[in-house]
Amino acid sequence: MPHEQFKSCIDACFACAEACDHCTASCLKEKDVQTTAHCVALDIDCAEICRLAAAYMSRQRVHARHLRAMRGRV
């Protein structure tokens, strides 16, 4: 399968999304959620981007190579 060339990056994206989801859940358990609101918003955005990148690579979308190249820059 051609998408196998992206397997390690897809796995890393899903692991990142999972970590972001965990952080979101942890932040929402804080006593003063207002103090973590910015962190929650960033976690949600990051998880979405990671899942989108994994989906693009799985479907071999034209921009998958660009997303994969960005992995090392973040």
Rosetta constraint file for C-alpha pairs under 8 A:
AtomPair CA 2 CA 60 HARMONIC 7.95 0.50
AtomPair CA 3 CA 7 HARMONIC 6.92 0.50
AtomPair CA 3 CA 57 HARMONIC 6.55 0.50
AtomPair CA 3 CA 58 HARMONIC 5.54 0.50
AtomPair CA 3 CA 59 HARMONIC 7.17 0.50
AtomPair CA 3 CA 60 HARMONIC 6.22 0.50
AtomPair CA 6 CA 10 HARMONIC 5.97 0.50
AtomPair CA 6 CA 57 HARMONIC 6.30 0.50
AtomPair CA 6 CA 58 HARMONIC 7.59 0.50
AtomPair CA 6 CA 68 HARMONIC 7.77 0.50
AtomPair CA 7 CA 11 HARMONIC 6.09 0.50
AtomPair CA 8 CA 12 HARMONIC 6.17 0.50
AtomPair CA 9 CA 13 HARMONIC 6.11 0.50
AtomPair CA 9 CA 54 HARMONIC 7.56 0.50
AtomPair CA 9 CA 68 HARMONIC 6.74 0.50
AtomPair CA 9 CA 71 HARMONIC 7.89 0.50
AtomPair CA 10 CA 14 HARMONIC 6.31 0.50
AtomPair CA 10 CA 53 HARMONIC 7.60 0.50
AtomPair CA 10 CA 54 HARMONIC 4.77 0.50
AtomPair CA 10 CA 57 HARMONIC 6.92 0.50
AtomPair CA 10 CA 58 HARMONIC 7.53 0.50
AtomPair CA 11 CA 15 HARMONIC 6.17 0.50
AtomPair CA 11 CA 54 HARMONIC 7.84 0.50
AtomPair CA 12 CA 16 HARMONIC 6.08 0.50
AtomPair CA 13 CA 17 HARMONIC 6.19 0.50
AtomPair CA 13 CA 50 HARMONIC 4.86 0.50
AtomPair CA 13 CA 51 HARMONIC 6.49 0.50
AtomPair CA 13 CA 53 HARMONIC 7.09 0.50
AtomPair CA 13 CA 54 HARMONIC 5.96 0.50
AtomPair CA 14 CA 18 HARMONIC 6.16 0.50
AtomPair CA 14 CA 50 HARMONIC 6.54 0.50
AtomPair CA 14 CA 51 HARMONIC 6.34 0.50
AtomPair CA 14 CA 54 HARMONIC 7.04 0.50
AtomPair CA 15 CA 19 HARMONIC 6.24 0.50
AtomPair CA 16 CA 20 HARMONIC 6.21 0.50
AtomPair CA 16 CA 47 HARMONIC 6.89 0.50
AtomPair CA 16 CA 50 HARMONIC 6.68 0.50
AtomPair CA 17 CA 21 HARMONIC 6.17 0.50
AtomPair CA 17 CA 46 HARMONIC 6.90 0.50
AtomPair CA 17 CA 47 HARMONIC 4.09 0.50
AtomPair CA 17 CA 48 HARMONIC 7.21 0.50
AtomPair CA 17 CA 50 HARMONIC 5.67 0.50
AtomPair CA 17 CA 51 HARMONIC 6.54 0.50
AtomPair CA 18 CA 22 HARMONIC 6.19 0.50
AtomPair CA 18 CA 47 HARMONIC 7.26 0.50
AtomPair CA 19 CA 23 HARMONIC 6.21 0.50
AtomPair CA 20 CA 24 HARMONIC 6.15 0.50
AtomPair CA 20 CA 43 HARMONIC 4.92 0.50
AtomPair CA 20 CA 44 HARMONIC 6.87 0.50
AtomPair CA 20 CA 46 HARMONIC 6.74 0.50
AtomPair CA 20 CA 47 HARMONIC 5.60 0.50
AtomPair CA 21 CA 25 HARMONIC 6.24 0.50
AtomPair CA 21 CA 43 HARMONIC 6.79 0.50
AtomPair CA 21 CA 44 HARMONIC 7.11 0.50
AtomPair CA 21 CA 47 HARMONIC 6.76 0.50
AtomPair CA 22 CA 26 HARMONIC 6.19 0.50
AtomPair CA 23 CA 27 HARMONIC 6.06 0.50
AtomPair CA 23 CA 40 HARMONIC 7.60 0.50
AtomPair CA 23 CA 43 HARMONIC 6.87 0.50
AtomPair CA 24 CA 28 HARMONIC 6.20 0.50
AtomPair CA 24 CA 39 HARMONIC 7.59 0.50
AtomPair CA 24 CA 40 HARMONIC 5.13 0.50
AtomPair CA 24 CA 43 HARMONIC 5.95 0.50
AtomPair CA 24 CA 44 HARMONIC 7.12 0.50
AtomPair CA 25 CA 29 HARMONIC 6.56 0.50
AtomPair CA 26 CA 30 HARMONIC 6.98 0.50
AtomPair CA 27 CA 33 HARMONIC 6.84 0.50
AtomPair CA 27 CA 36 HARMONIC 5.94 0.50
AtomPair CA 27 CA 37 HARMONIC 7.99 0.50
AtomPair CA 27 CA 39 HARMONIC 7.56 0.50
AtomPair CA 27 CA 40 HARMONIC 6.56 0.50
AtomPair CA 28 CA 33 HARMONIC 5.86 0.50
AtomPair CA 28 CA 36 HARMONIC 7.61 0.50
AtomPair CA 28 CA 40 HARMONIC 7.61 0.50
AtomPair CA 29 CA 33 HARMONIC 7.35 0.50
AtomPair CA 30 CA 36 HARMONIC 7.82 0.50
AtomPair CA 32 CA 36 HARMONIC 7.50 0.50
AtomPair CA 33 CA 37 HARMONIC 6.18 0.50
AtomPair CA 36 CA 40 HARMONIC 6.21 0.50
AtomPair CA 37 CA 41 HARMONIC 6.27 0.50
AtomPair CA 38 CA 42 HARMONIC 6.30 0.50
AtomPair CA 39 CA 43 HARMONIC 6.07 0.50
AtomPair CA 40 CA 44 HARMONIC 6.20 0.50
AtomPair CA 41 CA 45 HARMONIC 6.27 0.50
AtomPair CA 42 CA 46 HARMONIC 6.01 0.50
AtomPair CA 43 CA 47 HARMONIC 6.11 0.50
AtomPair CA 44 CA 48 HARMONIC 6.24 0.50
AtomPair CA 45 CA 49 HARMONIC 6.22 0.50
AtomPair CA 46 CA 50 HARMONIC 6.17 0.50
AtomPair CA 47 CA 51 HARMONIC 6.20 0.50
AtomPair CA 48 CA 52 HARMONIC 6.06 0.50
AtomPair CA 49 CA 53 HARMONIC 6.05 0.50
AtomPair CA 50 CA 54 HARMONIC 6.23 0.50
AtomPair CA 51 CA 55 HARMONIC 6.14 0.50
AtomPair CA 52 CA 56 HARMONIC 6.15 0.50
AtomPair CA 53 CA 57 HARMONIC 6.25 0.50
AtomPair CA 53 CA 64 HARMONIC 6.96 0.50
AtomPair CA 53 CA 67 HARMONIC 6.24 0.50
AtomPair CA 53 CA 68 HARMONIC 7.89 0.50
AtomPair CA 54 CA 58 HARMONIC 6.08 0.50
AtomPair CA 55 CA 59 HARMONIC 6.15 0.50
AtomPair CA 56 CA 60 HARMONIC 5.85 0.50
AtomPair CA 56 CA 61 HARMONIC 5.11 0.50
AtomPair CA 56 CA 63 HARMONIC 7.27 0.50
AtomPair CA 56 CA 64 HARMONIC 5.45 0.50
AtomPair CA 57 CA 61 HARMONIC 6.26 0.50
AtomPair CA 57 CA 64 HARMONIC 4.89 0.50
AtomPair CA 57 CA 65 HARMONIC 7.72 0.50
AtomPair CA 60 CA 64 HARMONIC 6.20 0.50
AtomPair CA 63 CA 67 HARMONIC 6.44 0.50
AtomPair CA 64 CA 68 HARMONIC 6.15 0.50
AtomPair CA 65 CA 69 HARMONIC 6.12 0.50
AtomPair CA 66 CA 70 HARMONIC 6.34 0.50
AtomPair CA 67 CA 71 HARMONIC 6.65 0.50
AtomPair CA 69 CA 73 HARMONIC 7.80 0.50
AtomPair CA 70 CA 74 HARMONIC 6.71 0.50
